[in-house]
Amino acid sequence: MKKVGLVMRKIQFTEAQGPRVFADRLKDISRELGVEIVFLSPERNVSGYDWLPGFEHEKGDLVNYDIILDQIHSQNIEHVIYTVSGFTFLKMFVKNSVLFPHSFPDPALTGYEMMKPFYSIVDKAVVQTEFLKRELHRNFGVTDVNVIPIGFNEDLAERHFDPSQIVDNRVLWIGRDEENRRPDLVLEYARQNPDKEVYMVFGGRRYEESMKKYDIPLNVKLRFALTQDEIFALMNSAKVYWSCSKFDTFAMPLTEALAMGKIVVKPEHPCYDHISSTHSFAGNEKNWFELVNMAVASSQKFSMDNRQYGFEKFSATVMKQGYRDFFENWLRA
């Protein structure tokens, strides 16, 4: 079985959110395709909080190259997927290296200026959306780019889909306690709409501590580090899924929300253009609260159009076919 290294930060492997979900799904799908995904991560200069200078951002990655290279060579790995731009220099040591970005040098994101120099030497990438493919070409001249979505678990989406369990006034938000994700907006919405039941789900246990700085309204329920099974069960019970982030490289919960037939309220930024179906509505800070309330008040309890669109565009089946085609060319080169 051919080995492919997957380089992610230690904290990404330990949290119950996007990067770890992607890693596990890639490992399962690749095994079916005859490829073994080997998890690789630096063990030093890693903080439990990814915004501390010199730790989780690209500066910290530079001092971890020896650890990553030792892991690559000890496993006899010749092909590497890295998700952190600070490891772009891997291509100097491993010819077959490809970037799969969990972040992007966009002004909305913390540390974007630090990312730019690393992206300027990217020559091959796998991205999750056509928007990112265009941005890589427009900003950095990268032309060798495959678009493969992070596919949701179809078994979970089938097992948990039960419209009779939808709570009519329940709004679901999934994110992090980071300025880019705007949890403050969600709390303010709940404060102004006490008749709504608002669930806020965070990927890591560390947010249990950071959320204590907020005044949490009584109609807000906080959940931390849920399993995928728990996410889909909770997603099924909500009528509306709302994302108010400034920027996303994929927005995995939004695709899961489509698959579960949720009425979706999303940002109008073009990075969310792939979230496009009959009952997905784009807005901004000026009209989000009104959009969410209109979605909650809708006579449409759920959307089969959104569900069908989600399965057609973002399922694990679509992801598997994408990696089958990608591996066939990349591993043979």
C-alpha positions as CSV (number, residue, x, y, z in Angstrom):
1,M,0.0,0.0,0.0
2,K,1.4,3.4,-1.0
3,K,2.1,5.8,1.9
4,V,1.2,9.5,1.8
5,G,2.1,11.8,4.7
6,L,-0.5,14.2,6.0
7,V,1.2,17.2,7.9
8,M,-1.0,19.1,10.3
9,R,-0.4,21.0,13.5
10,K,-0.7,19.0,16.7
11,I,-3.7,21.0,17.8
12,Q,-5.5,20.3,14.6
13,F,-5.2,16.5,15.2
14,T,-6.5,16.9,18.8
15,E,-9.7,18.9,18.3
16,A,-13.1,17.7,17.2
17,Q,-13.5,20.1,14.2
18,G,-12.8,20.6,10.5
19,P,-9.1,19.6,10.2
20,R,-9.4,16.5,12.2
21,V,-12.6,15.5,10.5
22,F,-10.9,16.0,7.2
23,A,-7.9,13.9,8.3
24,D,-10.0,11.0,9.4
25,R,-12.2,11.0,6.3
26,L,-9.2,11.2,4.0
27,K,-7.6,8.3,5.9
28,D,-10.7,6.1,5.5
29,I,-11.3,7.0,1.8
30,S,-7.6,6.6,0.9
31,R,-7.5,3.1,2.5
32,E,-10.4,2.1,0.2
33,L,-8.2,3.4,-2.7
34,G,-5.1,1.5,-1.6
35,V,-3.3,4.4,-0.1
36,E,-2.2,4.7,3.6
37,I,-2.4,8.2,5.1
38,V,0.3,8.7,7.8
39,F,-0.4,11.5,10.3
40,L,2.6,13.7,10.9
41,S,2.8,16.7,13.2
42,P,5.5,18.7,15.1
43,E,5.8,17.9,18.8
44,R,7.6,21.1,20.1
45,N,6.8,24.8,20.0
46,V,3.1,24.0,19.9
47,S,0.6,25.9,22.1
48,G,-2.9,25.0,23.1
49,Y,-3.9,28.4,21.7
50,D,-3.2,29.0,18.1
51,W,-3.1,32.8,18.4
52,L,0.1,33.0,20.6
53,P,3.0,34.5,18.6
54,G,5.8,32.1,17.6
55,F,3.8,29.0,18.3
56,E,1.0,27.9,15.9
57,H,1.5,30.3,13.1
58,E,4.1,30.0,10.4
59,K,7.1,31.2,12.4
60,G,6.6,28.3,14.7
61,D,6.4,25.9,11.8
62,L,9.8,26.8,10.5
63,V,11.6,25.5,13.6
64,N,9.8,22.2,13.3
65,Y,11.1,21.1,9.9
66,D,13.7,18.6,11.4
67,I,10.9,16.8,13.3
68,I,8.7,16.6,10.3
69,L,11.5,15.5,8.0
70,D,12.6,12.8,10.5
71,Q,9.1,11.4,10.5
72,I,8.9,11.5,6.7
73,H,12.2,9.7,6.3
74,S,11.6,7.1,9.1
75,Q,8.4,6.1,7.4
76,N,9.9,6.1,3.9
77,I,7.3,8.6,2.6
78,E,7.8,10.1,-0.8
79,H,4.5,11.9,-1.2
80,V,3.3,14.5,1.3
81,I,0.1,16.6,1.7
82,Y,0.6,19.5,4.1
83,T,-2.3,21.7,5.4
84,V,-0.2,24.5,6.9
85,S,1.5,27.0,4.6
86,G,4.5,27.2,7.0
87,F,5.6,23.8,5.6
88,T,5.7,25.0,2.0
89,F,9.5,24.5,2.1
90,L,8.9,20.8,2.3
91,K,9.1,20.8,-1.5
92,M,12.8,21.4,-1.2
93,F,13.2,18.1,0.5
94,V,10.2,16.0,-0.8
95,K,9.6,16.6,-4.5
96,N,6.0,15.3,-4.4
97,S,4.5,17.8,-1.9
98,V,1.1,19.4,-2.2
99,L,-0.7,22.1,-0.2
100,F,-4.2,21.4,1.1
101,P,-4.9,24.7,2.8
102,H,-7.0,24.9,6.0
103,S,-6.4,28.7,5.9
104,F,-5.6,31.3,3.3
105,P,-3.9,34.7,3.2
106,D,-7.1,36.7,3.2
107,P,-7.2,40.0,5.2
108,A,-10.1,38.7,7.3
109,L,-7.9,36.0,8.8
110,T,-5.4,36.4,11.7
111,G,-1.8,36.2,10.5
112,Y,-2.6,36.6,6.8
113,E,0.5,38.8,6.2
114,M,2.7,36.1,7.6
115,M,1.2,33.5,5.3
116,K,1.9,35.5,2.0
117,P,5.6,34.7,1.6
118,F,4.9,31.0,2.0
119,Y,2.1,31.0,-0.6
120,S,4.3,32.7,-3.1
121,I,6.3,29.5,-3.5
122,V,3.4,27.1,-3.7
123,D,3.4,25.3,-7.0
124,K,0.8,22.5,-6.5
125,A,-2.4,22.5,-4.4
126,V,-5.6,20.7,-3.6
127,V,-8.4,23.1,-2.6
128,Q,-12.0,22.6,-1.5
129,T,-13.7,25.2,-3.7
130,E,-13.5,26.8,-7.1
131,F,-13.2,30.2,-5.3
132,L,-9.9,29.1,-3.7
133,K,-8.6,27.8,-7.0
134,R,-9.3,31.2,-8.6
135,E,-7.7,33.1,-5.7
136,L,-4.5,30.9,-5.9
137,H,-4.2,31.7,-9.5
138,R,-5.1,35.4,-9.2
139,N,-2.9,36.2,-6.2
140,F,0.0,33.7,-6.5
141,G,0.0,32.4,-10.1
142,V,-0.6,28.8,-9.1
143,T,-2.1,26.8,-11.9
144,D,-1.7,23.2,-10.8
145,V,-4.8,23.0,-8.6
146,N,-7.3,20.2,-8.0
147,V,-10.7,21.0,-6.4
148,I,-11.9,18.3,-4.1
149,P,-14.5,19.0,-1.4
150,I,-14.3,17.6,2.1
151,G,-17.2,15.1,1.8
152,F,-19.7,14.7,4.7
153,N,-20.5,11.3,6.1
154,E,-23.5,10.1,4.1
155,D,-24.4,7.3,6.6
156,L,-24.8,10.0,9.4
157,A,-26.8,12.2,7.1
158,E,-29.2,9.4,6.3
159,R,-29.4,8.0,9.8
160,H,-30.1,11.3,11.5
161,F,-32.5,12.8,9.0
162,D,-35.9,13.0,10.7
163,P,-37.9,16.2,10.0
164,S,-40.3,15.3,12.8
165,Q,-37.6,16.1,15.3
166,I,-37.1,19.7,14.1
167,V,-37.6,22.3,16.8
168,D,-39.3,25.3,15.1
169,N,-37.4,28.1,16.9
170,R,-34.0,26.4,17.1
171,V,-31.0,28.1,15.4
172,L,-27.7,26.4,15.2
173,W,-24.2,28.0,14.8
174,I,-20.9,26.0,14.7
175,G,-17.6,27.7,15.0
176,R,-14.7,28.9,17.3
177,D,-14.3,31.7,19.8
178,E,-12.3,33.7,17.3
179,E,-13.0,37.2,16.0
180,N,-13.2,35.9,12.5
181,R,-16.1,33.6,13.4
182,R,-18.1,36.4,15.1
183,P,-19.6,34.5,18.2
184,D,-20.3,38.0,19.6
185,L,-22.9,38.5,16.8
186,V,-24.7,35.2,17.7
187,L,-24.9,36.2,21.3
188,E,-26.3,39.6,20.5
189,Y,-28.9,37.9,18.2
190,A,-29.9,35.7,21.0
191,R,-30.1,38.6,23.4
192,Q,-32.4,40.5,21.0
193,N,-34.5,37.4,20.3
194,P,-35.3,35.7,23.6
195,D,-38.0,33.6,21.9
196,K,-35.3,31.7,19.9
197,E,-33.3,28.7,21.1
198,V,-29.8,29.2,20.0
199,Y,-27.2,26.4,20.0
200,M,-23.5,27.4,19.7
201,V,-21.1,24.5,19.1
202,F,-17.4,24.7,19.5
203,G,-14.8,22.2,18.2
204,G,-12.4,22.2,21.2
205,R,-12.6,22.0,25.0
206,R,-10.4,25.0,25.2
207,Y,-13.3,27.2,24.3
208,E,-15.1,26.2,27.5
209,E,-12.7,28.6,29.3
210,S,-12.6,31.4,26.7
211,M,-16.4,31.6,26.4
212,K,-16.5,32.6,30.1
213,K,-15.6,36.2,29.2
214,Y,-19.0,36.6,27.6
215,D,-22.4,37.3,29.2
216,I,-24.3,34.3,27.9
217,P,-28.1,34.9,27.4
218,L,-30.4,32.3,28.9
219,N,-31.7,31.1,25.5
220,V,-28.1,30.1,24.4
221,K,-26.9,26.6,24.9
222,L,-23.2,26.0,24.5
223,R,-21.8,22.7,23.4
224,F,-18.1,21.7,23.1
225,A,-16.1,19.0,21.2
226,L,-19.1,17.1,20.0
227,T,-18.6,13.9,17.9
228,Q,-19.7,13.8,14.3
229,D,-22.7,11.6,15.4
230,E,-23.7,14.3,18.0
231,I,-23.3,17.1,15.4
232,F,-25.6,15.4,12.9
233,A,-28.2,14.7,15.6
234,L,-28.2,18.3,16.8
235,M,-28.1,19.6,13.2
236,N,-31.3,17.5,12.4
237,S,-33.1,19.2,15.3
238,A,-32.5,22.8,14.2
239,K,-34.7,24.6,11.7
240,V,-32.0,27.1,10.7
241,Y,-28.3,26.9,10.3
242,W,-26.5,30.2,10.5
243,S,-22.9,31.0,9.6
244,C,-21.6,34.6,10.2
245,S,-17.8,34.1,9.6
246,K,-15.8,36.6,7.7
247,F,-14.0,34.0,5.6
248,D,-13.8,30.3,5.2
249,T,-11.7,27.9,3.1
250,F,-14.6,25.5,2.9
251,A,-17.2,25.9,5.7
252,M,-17.8,22.2,6.3
253,P,-20.8,22.7,8.7
254,L,-22.6,24.6,6.0
255,T,-22.3,21.6,3.6
256,E,-23.5,19.3,6.4
257,A,-26.4,21.7,7.0
258,L,-27.4,21.5,3.3
259,A,-27.2,17.7,3.5
260,M,-29.5,17.7,6.5
261,G,-32.1,19.9,4.7
262,K,-31.6,22.9,6.9
263,I,-32.6,26.4,5.9
264,V,-29.2,28.1,5.6
265,V,-28.2,31.7,6.3
266,K,-24.7,32.5,5.3
267,P,-22.3,35.4,4.6
268,E,-22.4,37.1,1.2
269,H,-18.6,36.8,0.7
270,P,-17.8,35.0,-2.6
271,C,-15.8,32.3,-0.6
272,Y,-19.3,30.9,0.2
273,D,-20.5,30.8,-3.4
274,H,-20.5,27.0,-3.4
275,I,-23.2,27.1,-0.7
276,S,-25.9,27.8,-3.3
277,S,-29.3,26.2,-3.3
278,T,-33.0,27.1,-3.1
279,H,-33.1,27.7,0.6
280,S,-29.7,29.2,1.3
281,F,-29.7,33.0,1.9
282,A,-26.7,35.3,1.9
283,G,-26.5,38.4,4.1
284,N,-24.3,40.6,6.2
285,E,-24.2,42.3,9.6
286,K,-26.9,44.8,8.6
287,N,-29.5,42.2,7.8
288,W,-28.5,38.8,9.3
289,F,-30.8,39.0,12.3
290,E,-33.8,39.7,10.0
291,L,-32.7,36.9,7.6
292,V,-32.4,34.4,10.5
293,N,-35.9,35.5,11.8
294,M,-37.4,35.1,8.4
295,A,-35.9,31.7,8.0
296,V,-37.2,30.6,11.4
297,A,-40.7,32.0,10.6
298,S,-40.8,30.3,7.2
299,S,-43.6,27.8,6.5
300,Q,-40.9,25.6,5.0
301,K,-39.8,23.4,7.8
302,F,-36.9,21.9,5.9
303,S,-35.5,21.9,2.4
304,M,-35.3,18.8,0.2
305,D,-33.7,21.0,-2.5
306,N,-30.8,21.8,-0.1
307,R,-30.5,18.2,0.9
308,Q,-30.3,17.0,-2.7
309,Y,-27.8,19.7,-3.6
310,G,-25.6,18.8,-0.6
311,F,-25.5,15.1,-1.6
312,E,-24.7,15.9,-5.2
313,K,-21.9,18.3,-4.5
314,F,-20.3,17.5,-1.1
315,S,-20.8,13.9,-0.2
316,A,-18.0,11.5,0.8
317,T,-18.7,9.8,-2.6
318,V,-17.8,13.0,-4.4
319,M,-14.7,13.3,-2.2
320,K,-13.7,9.7,-2.9
321,Q,-13.9,10.1,-6.7
322,G,-11.9,13.3,-6.5
323,Y,-9.1,11.6,-4.6
324,R,-9.2,8.6,-6.8
325,D,-8.5,10.8,-9.8
326,F,-5.9,12.9,-8.0
327,F,-4.0,9.9,-6.6
328,E,-4.0,8.2,-10.0
329,N,-2.0,11.1,-11.5
330,W,0.0,12.3,-8.5
331,L,1.3,9.0,-7.2
332,R,2.2,7.8,-10.6
333,A,4.2,10.9,-11.5
